[in-house]
Amino acid sequence: MSDHQHTTQGTTHGAAHGAAVDSYQLELSRWNAGRNALALAALIGIIGCLVGYASNPEHFFLSYTVAFAYTTFIGLGAFFFVMVQYLTGSAWSVTMRRIMENLMMTLPIGLLLFVPIIIGMKYIYPWMNPQVVAASEALRAKSGFLSQNFFILRGVVYFALWSLWVGSIYRQSTKQDAERSIRQMHIASKWSAPGLFLAVVVGSLAAFDWLMSLEPTWYSTIFGLVTLAGGSLSFFSVLTLVCLGFRKVGVLKNTITQEHYHDLGKWMFTLTAFYTYVAFSQYMLIWYANLPEETIWYRHRMMGDWLPVSLAMPFLRFLIPFFVLLCRGAKRSLGVITFIAIWSLVVEYIDLYWVVMPVRYKAGPEFHLFWLDLSALLTTVSICGLMFWSRFRAHKMIPVGDLRLEQSLHFENA
Amino acid sequence: MTPEHFSEQLPEQLREQLGLGPDKVYAVIGEFSEPEDLVAAGRRIRQMGYTKLDAMSPFPVHGIDDAIGVPSSRLGWIVIFFSVLGALTALGLIYWVGVVSYPLVIGGKPLFDFSYSIPVTFELTILFTAFATFLGMWGINGLPRLYHPSFNYSQFHRASDDRFLLVIEAADPKFDPKASAEHLRGVGASSVEVVEG
């Protein structure tokens, strides 16, 4: 029952209950294969982006805004939920926490991914156009906040703060691999409490800056939460798919068990409901108040071919994933949660596309430019993917020094 | 010495009053001192072909449901029925009030619309669900109940302290007081008793 001292010695574990042994270090050949695939994807994406930039910069920068928001808010979701694990002292998540942390470590590269946004600001944001600002009293009043320099400064500050926090938490986590002390857990918790503020409040500001200011006269206080909820759902979807991908090639197969996948299913279910709750709150209050400066945002999304997309949203975002995941058996089925994880990631992209694109295209989605949207997405996803993957080279795949590891390995849902 | 038929030592009249006797056997019950032993024993007893088993423990024991073959609860079906009923009740109420009973245009809004009906629908769904879950659980468990035959097991109080009880109910088609008690001893149970009541 208790040979904890032995089981935390090397890179292997499993003697305690006769469980099979997993290696906690990714093999170099696998690591190289993953890096090469991601580097190739990044190369293809960047070439696509360059061609897009040269041929159609107006569309390219909007595509890029969608792709940039997609990966950044996944990183923020990871940031938030890693801190939640530390603050709640969760045992169930310990075997997956390093993978969560590696996803969180994609945030710092966001500063580099922010550069094209800076370059393309005048294509992306209407408030960059002096004529548009001069014509609107509201925009003249907002010009102190929505100005080029302040926008860039804010973006840099957001990434600087996030990078400081994720770096500090990650350092404690990896330090614990060797030191196996409770001290690192305490320090990480101390960073985590104020870090929640950085993830949610500063994350909201980031959503206001990068996405809401696309329609600069429109405002919704809950918009940041809607975006963060979508990012968090995507984060759990990515986490599920990464773990299942490892499982498929036999990595961490006995470490991340069906019980852990069951909990990931619960989180995807919960966040599906939470996203719906906040997104519907935004819609209903605007619908009910019926004020022109607020309803215009939904009005734009009811014009032309955007209407079917808007009408599909309740089904894509809520009805289908909610009822698919409702039963306990569904959350425990690896097939079902794979389907829901892929579904949620696709729908998150459609959602962000639906947030960004109607600003420029009033009549509906521009499907013939979809190659450009995909190139931008491929670029940000593969660059963040490389950052994520690079962490597996130097560090263990699970926090081997965590004091709750043994508990997590044998965790079962009641 | 623990008597297998505790009631045999009692006068006939008292037995009748207490509802005891060899003809009113509820189950055989045995105890274990470790939760792992309970799970292992439960699994072996079930493999012998018993279907009506129960376990009592001071805290939830992982894996016991699977080991003694507890069927999945009917509660989920009761709950989903009342959830849907709650949603339909709310929508029906809002529709009936707004369109049929007292049509009144407020703030230029339609007489009925899903947009403003959702909050009430959501709340009423939650309310119905909560009541259905709570009362359904009580109903399925036969609560409130002040008496249960397993109280007659002499070590029963220890099931809320430091012992893990395995129960083979008399309702089991394979049940036989002597043989089942032997089976329980065979898988390592101590203080095996035939419990009446």
Interface residues (C-beta under 8 A of the other chain):
Chain A: F280 Y283 M284 W287 Y288 N290 L326 C327 R328 E412 A414
Chain B: P60 H62 G63 G76 I80 G107 G108 K109 S115 Y116 I118 P119
